[in-house]
Amino acid sequence: MDAEQKRLAEELFFSGPKKTSFAKLLYFGFFDDRRVIPYPTPPEAEKEQLPAFLSRLESFISAEVDPDAIDRNATIPDRVICGLGDMGLLGMTIPREYGGLSMSQYAYCRSMELLARSCASSALFVNAHQSIGLKALVLYGTEEQKRKWLPDLATGRKIGAFSLTEPNAGSDVANIQTRAVFDPDRRTYRITGRKQWTTNGSIAHVLTVMAKTEVDTPEGKQQKVTAFIVTPDMPGFRVLAPALEKVGMRGTKTANLGFENLEVPAENVLGPLGGGLRLCLTVLDYGRTTFGATCTGAAKFAVEQAIRHARSREQFKRPIASFGLVKQKIANMAALAYAMDATTYMTAGMIDEDAEDFMLEAAILKVFTSDALWTILYDTMQIYGGRSFFTDQPFERMMRDARLNMIGEGSNEVMRAFIGAVGMRDVGVGVQDAMTALRRPIRNARLLYQFLVANSRRLRRPRIRVRSPLLHAEANELGRRVKNFGMAIPRLLVKYQEDIVEKQLLLDRIATSAIALYTTTAVISRLDSQIAAAADVETVGDDLAAGKLYCRQAFATIDSCLGSLFRNLDGQVEAVADRLTRGVSGEFRGHNT
Ligand SMILES: Cc1cc2nc3c(=O)[nH]c(=O)nc-3n(C[C@H](O)[C@H](O)[C@H](O)COP(=O)(O)OP(=O)(O)OC[C@H]3O[C@@H](n4cnc5c(N)ncnc54)[C@H](O)[C@@H]3O)c2cc1C
């Protein structure tokens, strides 16, 4: 990371909300149980409205959404888009005063789960439209902009898109080359550049487009990313490729766009001038939360099918469900699916409770659910054997669709490095201050004392207060892992200091541990609430068994990650890759030499 990238990261991730999020506190070895126990409940106001909405949506999906035809024809029919718009799905989270349903993130996630269970393309279309396409308008739009654009977007009369990625700016979004130059006489911006792979790009009527523009800053004039509302009728808007052929999510239109002196009125600047990257990150938090819901929907469907098949398919004169290696898959899948569900709605609940900062939680959710869905689909196909290979079963389509989840809206590698580094940063500031203070311990006694007090917290195992005695063991074990995690972070920081951001294999272990801590928190909290609400605990027996298994597996993962922070093969692993990619040997020759 160079100095400019560090400055940008500080500005983007740490200059905003001040209340440290639940997941960020874990890096200090602190477990703020008031934020996660009891498990969030759906908003009271939606208790009657939501079941009716979901039931209408379910009927519509079963009558109108044909995922195979959508995949085969690489298009989502207009009647599906209109139908989703008519029932309000396309504007569910838009406030009522702008034509939407003002429904919660919980309700939106439940709906997206239902849609993705049947058709991933349709769910991605809605994600691109609502979770990211129009989200900046809802969050950052002026009153005038909201009144002008949102009512049509809420009903689906207009479709939204979010256009950030460029040929040379994929993960490195700060490197976008599209430029917006202000023309003071016409009070317009002239945007020139190319955008790549914009979902809904060729069918959208309203696009949130990112471009760099000159901004006055305390350090002088700088090129900074700004968001603009763009419509395809603006002079200079070109669709270079309306619908690229692709592996999965084939129903969505993934477009390449070109702007040649695209004239955008100054009133179409969305959010603060130069505040586009922060806006993108906030918007993507919503997209990533939606990924949680859509991956969960597909995963639950796959697990149901796998269990059914394992029970009915007989080989060696017995159901294949009776073989240990099939049982292992089914148990792992059920455990993962339960954790996906619990983590999705924990995160949605945080958003509904107006959490100031949930970027780490959203990133964890996205990485965890996308990886878990991939594992579940792999095992489902294995349980189905040869049958899964034929297109009369949905699994090959689902697998093609699911491949995008690990890449889109932040690749999982970049997200893992982010989860590791962003979580550690605040702890790092304290460690750095303490190390500087140690050079003059007498003068800095107060600062050192504060550091020691803060760190003594790490030596205590946090108490995690669950109501059910059935979960005391898991809660204790989780507390122990939170403490171990909180102790490992300063050790790493003292050893590597700022270089830690380049130690991606270590960041990955930290991220994997953080993912396991957050997801087990969700599982334990959800189980605790389910047990409390159940008249007979037997009624939640399946969930309890799956959830407890998930916790045990996740604890083992944490132990393995933390246990290999200081003794591992990372150096050797990177050296092999360096030989091949930095030209020590020059090429990969395989074994035929
Ligand atoms: C079907 C589809 C729909 C899309 N829809 C949209 C959309 O609507 N709007 C939009 O703006 N974009 C969209 N995208 C773009 C998507 O967000 C990018 O593909 C994604 O951000 C990754 O960028 P990239 O593909 O250029 O990969 P690259 O950035 O080139 O990364 C390639 C590989 O290198 C790894 N890598 C890169 N940097 C690092 C790092 N620092 N550390 C470790 N590993 C790293 C990545 O993890 C990945 O494995 C879409 C993409 C697809 C495929």
PDBQT file of the ligand as one rigid body, heavy atoms in Angstrom, charges set to zero:
ROOT
HETATM    1  C1  LIG A 601     -21.959 -10.501 -13.957  1.00  0.00    +0.000 C 
HETATM    2  C2  LIG A 601     -21.311  -9.277 -13.375  1.00  0.00    +0.000 A 
HETATM    3  C3  LIG A 601     -22.096  -8.195 -13.009  1.00  0.00    +0.000 A 
HETATM    4  C4  LIG A 601     -21.492  -7.033 -12.513  1.00  0.00    +0.000 A 
HETATM    5  N1  LIG A 601     -22.285  -5.950 -12.226  1.00  0.00    +0.000 NA
HETATM    6  C5  LIG A 601     -21.691  -4.769 -11.880  1.00  0.00    +0.000 A 
HETATM    7  C6  LIG A 601     -22.473  -3.585 -11.702  1.00  0.00    +0.000 A 
HETATM    8  O1  LIG A 601     -23.710  -3.605 -11.777  1.00  0.00    +0.000 OA
HETATM    9  N2  LIG A 601     -21.833  -2.426 -11.448  1.00  0.00    +0.000 N 
HETATM   10  C7  LIG A 601     -20.475  -2.356 -11.341  1.00  0.00    +0.000 A 
HETATM   11  O2  LIG A 601     -19.953  -1.271 -11.119  1.00  0.00    +0.000 OA
HETATM   12  N3  LIG A 601     -19.703  -3.472 -11.461  1.00  0.00    +0.000 NA
HETATM   13  C8  LIG A 601     -20.277  -4.668 -11.741  1.00  0.00    +0.000 A 
HETATM   14  N4  LIG A 601     -19.509  -5.812 -11.889  1.00  0.00    +0.000 N 
HETATM   15  C9  LIG A 601     -18.067  -5.740 -11.662  1.00  0.00    +0.000 C 
HETATM   16  C10 LIG A 601     -17.634  -6.417 -10.360  1.00  0.00    +0.000 C 
HETATM   17  O3  LIG A 601     -17.998  -5.614  -9.283  1.00  0.00    +0.000 OA
HETATM   18  C11 LIG A 601     -16.113  -6.670 -10.479  1.00  0.00    +0.000 C 
HETATM   19  O4  LIG A 601     -15.981  -7.794 -11.338  1.00  0.00    +0.000 OA
HETATM   20  C12 LIG A 601     -15.457  -6.933  -9.156  1.00  0.00    +0.000 C 
HETATM   21  O5  LIG A 601     -15.431  -5.763  -8.387  1.00  0.00    +0.000 OA
HETATM   22  C13 LIG A 601     -14.003  -7.431  -9.302  1.00  0.00    +0.000 C 
HETATM   23  O6  LIG A 601     -13.282  -6.699 -10.222  1.00  0.00    +0.000 OA
HETATM   24  P1  LIG A 601     -12.537  -7.439 -11.439  1.00  0.00    +0.000 P 
HETATM   25  O7  LIG A 601     -13.487  -8.422 -11.994  1.00  0.00    +0.000 OA
HETATM   26  O8  LIG A 601     -11.994  -6.430 -12.352  1.00  0.00    +0.000 OA
HETATM   27  O9  LIG A 601     -11.374  -8.274 -10.771  1.00  0.00    +0.000 OA
HETATM   28  P2  LIG A 601      -9.889  -7.772 -10.448  1.00  0.00    +0.000 P 
HETATM   29  O10 LIG A 601      -9.935  -6.582  -9.586  1.00  0.00    +0.000 OA
HETATM   30  O11 LIG A 601      -9.087  -7.741 -11.683  1.00  0.00    +0.000 OA
HETATM   31  O12 LIG A 601      -9.406  -9.003  -9.553  1.00  0.00    +0.000 OA
HETATM   32  C14 LIG A 601      -8.976 -10.239 -10.148  1.00  0.00    +0.000 C 
HETATM   33  C15 LIG A 601      -8.529 -11.178  -9.043  1.00  0.00    +0.000 C 
HETATM   34  O13 LIG A 601      -7.495 -10.568  -8.274  1.00  0.00    +0.000 OA
HETATM   35  C16 LIG A 601      -7.849 -10.516  -6.922  1.00  0.00    +0.000 C 
HETATM   36  N5  LIG A 601      -7.402  -9.259  -6.339  1.00  0.00    +0.000 N 
HETATM   37  C17 LIG A 601      -7.502  -8.007  -6.839  1.00  0.00    +0.000 A 
HETATM   38  N6  LIG A 601      -7.000  -7.102  -5.989  1.00  0.00    +0.000 NA
HETATM   39  C18 LIG A 601      -6.592  -7.794  -4.906  1.00  0.00    +0.000 A 
HETATM   40  C19 LIG A 601      -6.014  -7.433  -3.655  1.00  0.00    +0.000 A 
HETATM   41  N7  LIG A 601      -5.764  -6.151  -3.318  1.00  0.00    +0.000 N 
HETATM   42  N8  LIG A 601      -5.725  -8.406  -2.778  1.00  0.00    +0.000 NA
HETATM   43  C20 LIG A 601      -5.976  -9.708  -3.061  1.00  0.00    +0.000 A 
HETATM   44  N9  LIG A 601      -6.530 -10.098  -4.216  1.00  0.00    +0.000 NA
HETATM   45  C21 LIG A 601      -6.845  -9.162  -5.131  1.00  0.00    +0.000 A 
HETATM   46  C22 LIG A 601      -9.373 -10.593  -6.897  1.00  0.00    +0.000 C 
HETATM   47  O14 LIG A 601      -9.860 -11.121  -5.706  1.00  0.00    +0.000 OA
HETATM   48  C23 LIG A 601      -9.649 -11.517  -8.048  1.00  0.00    +0.000 C 
HETATM   49  O15 LIG A 601      -9.502 -12.850  -7.621  1.00  0.00    +0.000 OA
HETATM   50  C24 LIG A 601     -20.094  -6.986 -12.348  1.00  0.00    +0.000 A 
HETATM   51  C25 LIG A 601     -19.316  -8.102 -12.669  1.00  0.00    +0.000 A 
HETATM   52  C26 LIG A 601     -19.900  -9.236 -13.171  1.00  0.00    +0.000 A 
HETATM   53  C27 LIG A 601     -19.015 -10.417 -13.519  1.00  0.00    +0.000 C 
ENDROOT
TORSDOF 0
